[in-house]
Amino acid sequence: MNDPRTRQPLSVVWRLLALVLVLPVLAIGGWLLYRSDAGIGTGLAELASGESRTLWPMAPAGEPLRTDQGGTDRVYILATQAERIVPLRLRNVTPRPPRQMLHVDLWAVDAVTAKLAWRKRLRTYEGASREGIDLRSFDMFGADGGTLWLSAREPLAVALSDGRILADGARIDAV
């Protein structure tokens, strides 16, 4: 049973089988990459997800606000960030249109240590709701007790402690 002559033919069969299975897979994968609009510069994560994401740098909206209301001395920064998602496709396939988004985030930074206390995404505008947005309209009005009042295309009341939205435009109008 341990005769090397009997093991040799079996290992040759396995090598041939592996060669027959692996080479076509590599050839087809290379061909698909070559034929795709994604090109050589596309990463494996983008190929796996089927889309390419581009996130622009954060842009502060309005002036930062420093307050010790709410029990902690913090600096609050309202910021916007644009994102574009382009679906990858193979040629001769009907393309999906790219998606354009605008994220609105509130950052709370500890004023003493300059460390991030928390970050909260307040809104994401996409498609028709993103059209015609004037970035100059995003601003913070001030703090009152434990509430931060700001404008992110509509008035918002946000908790100073953790960034959760206490009231939006519809809720404020109702009250």
C-alpha positions as CSV (number, residue, x, y, z in Angstrom):
1,M,0.0,0.0,0.0
2,N,2.8,2.4,0.7
3,D,4.5,1.6,-2.6
4,P,5.5,5.0,-4.2
5,R,4.7,3.5,-7.7
6,T,1.0,3.2,-6.8
7,R,0.8,6.8,-5.4
8,Q,2.4,8.4,-8.4
9,P,-0.3,7.8,-10.9
10,L,-3.0,9.1,-8.5
11,S,-1.1,12.4,-7.9
12,V,-0.7,12.8,-11.7
13,V,-4.4,12.4,-12.1
14,W,-5.1,15.0,-9.4
15,R,-2.7,17.5,-11.0
16,L,-4.3,17.1,-14.4
17,L,-7.7,17.4,-12.9
18,A,-6.7,20.6,-11.1
19,L,-5.1,22.0,-14.2
20,V,-8.2,21.3,-16.3
21,L,-10.5,23.0,-13.7
22,V,-8.3,26.0,-12.7
23,L,-7.2,27.2,-16.1
24,P,-10.7,27.8,-17.5
25,V,-11.8,29.6,-14.3
26,L,-8.7,31.9,-14.5
27,A,-9.3,32.4,-18.3
28,I,-12.9,33.3,-17.8
29,G,-12.2,35.6,-14.9
30,G,-9.5,37.4,-16.8
31,W,-11.8,37.8,-19.8
32,L,-14.7,39.2,-17.7
33,L,-12.3,41.7,-16.1
34,Y,-11.0,42.7,-19.5
35,R,-14.5,43.1,-21.0
36,S,-15.9,44.9,-18.0
37,D,-16.2,48.7,-17.9
38,A,-14.7,48.6,-14.5
39,G,-11.2,48.0,-15.9
40,I,-8.0,46.9,-14.2
41,G,-8.0,49.6,-11.5
42,T,-11.1,48.2,-9.9
43,G,-10.6,46.6,-6.5
44,L,-11.8,43.2,-5.5
45,A,-14.2,44.8,-3.0
46,E,-15.8,46.9,-5.8
47,L,-16.1,43.9,-8.1
48,A,-17.7,41.8,-5.3
49,S,-20.2,44.5,-4.4
50,G,-20.9,45.4,-8.0
51,E,-20.5,49.1,-7.4
52,S,-17.8,51.8,-7.1
53,R,-18.3,54.3,-4.2
54,T,-16.7,57.7,-4.1
55,L,-17.0,59.7,-0.9
56,W,-15.9,63.4,-1.0
57,P,-14.3,65.1,2.0
58,M,-16.5,66.5,4.7
59,A,-17.4,70.2,4.3
60,P,-18.4,72.1,7.4
61,A,-21.7,73.9,7.2
62,G,-21.9,77.1,9.0
63,E,-19.8,78.0,12.1
64,P,-19.0,75.5,14.9
65,L,-20.8,76.0,18.1
66,R,-19.2,75.6,21.5
67,T,-21.4,75.2,24.5
68,D,-21.3,73.6,28.0
69,Q,-25.1,73.2,28.1
70,G,-26.2,69.6,28.5
71,G,-23.6,69.0,31.2
72,T,-20.4,68.7,29.0
73,D,-18.2,71.3,27.3
74,R,-18.3,70.4,23.6
75,V,-17.8,71.8,20.2
76,Y,-20.6,70.9,17.7
77,I,-19.8,70.8,14.0
78,L,-22.5,70.5,11.3
79,A,-21.1,69.0,8.1
80,T,-22.1,67.8,4.7
81,Q,-20.5,65.1,2.6
82,A,-21.3,64.0,-1.0
83,E,-21.2,60.4,-2.1
84,R,-21.5,58.9,-5.6
85,I,-22.3,55.3,-6.2
86,V,-21.7,54.0,-9.7
87,P,-22.9,50.4,-10.5
88,L,-20.3,48.4,-12.3
89,R,-21.5,46.5,-15.3
90,L,-20.3,44.3,-18.1
91,R,-20.7,45.5,-21.7
92,N,-23.9,44.9,-23.5
93,V,-25.8,45.0,-20.2
94,T,-28.4,47.8,-19.6
95,P,-26.7,50.2,-17.1
96,R,-28.2,51.4,-13.9
97,P,-27.8,55.2,-13.4
98,P,-25.3,56.4,-10.8
99,R,-26.7,57.5,-7.4
100,Q,-25.8,60.9,-6.0
101,M,-26.3,61.5,-2.2
102,L,-25.7,64.2,0.2
103,H,-25.2,63.2,3.9
104,V,-25.7,65.7,6.7
105,D,-23.7,64.8,9.9
106,L,-23.4,66.4,13.3
107,W,-20.1,65.9,15.1
108,A,-19.6,66.5,18.9
109,V,-16.0,67.0,19.9
110,D,-14.9,67.2,23.6
111,A,-13.7,70.8,24.0
112,V,-11.0,69.9,26.6
113,T,-9.5,66.7,25.1
114,A,-10.4,67.5,21.4
115,K,-11.5,63.9,21.0
116,L,-14.6,62.9,19.1
117,A,-17.5,62.3,21.6
118,W,-20.0,61.1,18.9
119,R,-21.0,61.5,15.3
120,K,-24.6,61.3,14.1
121,R,-26.0,61.2,10.6
122,L,-29.0,63.5,10.6
123,R,-30.2,63.3,7.1
124,T,-29.3,61.7,3.7
125,Y,-30.7,63.4,0.6
126,E,-30.8,61.4,-2.7
127,G,-32.4,61.8,-6.1
128,A,-35.0,64.5,-6.4
129,S,-34.7,65.5,-2.7
130,R,-31.1,66.4,-3.3
131,E,-31.8,68.7,-6.2
132,G,-31.6,72.4,-5.6
133,I,-30.1,72.1,-2.1
134,D,-28.5,75.4,-1.0
135,L,-25.6,74.3,1.3
136,R,-25.6,77.8,2.9
137,S,-29.0,77.0,4.5
138,F,-27.4,74.4,6.8
139,D,-26.6,76.1,10.1
140,M,-26.8,75.8,13.8
141,F,-28.9,78.3,15.7
142,G,-27.8,77.6,19.3
143,A,-28.4,75.5,22.3
144,D,-31.2,75.7,24.9
145,G,-30.9,73.4,27.9
146,G,-30.2,69.9,26.5
147,T,-31.3,70.7,22.9
148,L,-29.4,71.9,19.9
149,W,-31.4,73.8,17.4
150,L,-30.3,73.7,13.8
151,S,-31.4,73.8,10.2
152,A,-30.7,71.0,7.8
153,R,-33.1,72.0,5.0
154,E,-35.8,71.9,7.8
155,P,-35.6,72.9,11.4
156,L,-34.3,70.2,13.7
157,A,-34.1,69.8,17.5
158,V,-31.2,67.5,18.5
159,A,-30.2,66.1,21.9
160,L,-26.8,67.5,23.0
161,S,-26.0,64.3,24.8
162,D,-26.1,61.8,21.9
163,G,-27.3,63.5,18.7
164,R,-30.7,61.8,18.5
165,I,-33.3,63.9,16.8
166,L,-35.9,65.2,19.3
167,A,-38.1,67.0,16.7
168,D,-38.1,67.6,13.0
169,G,-40.0,70.2,10.9
170,A,-43.3,68.3,10.9
171,R,-43.1,67.7,14.7
172,I,-42.2,71.3,15.4
173,D,-45.1,72.5,13.2
174,A,-47.5,70.1,15.0
175,V,-46.5,71.4,18.5
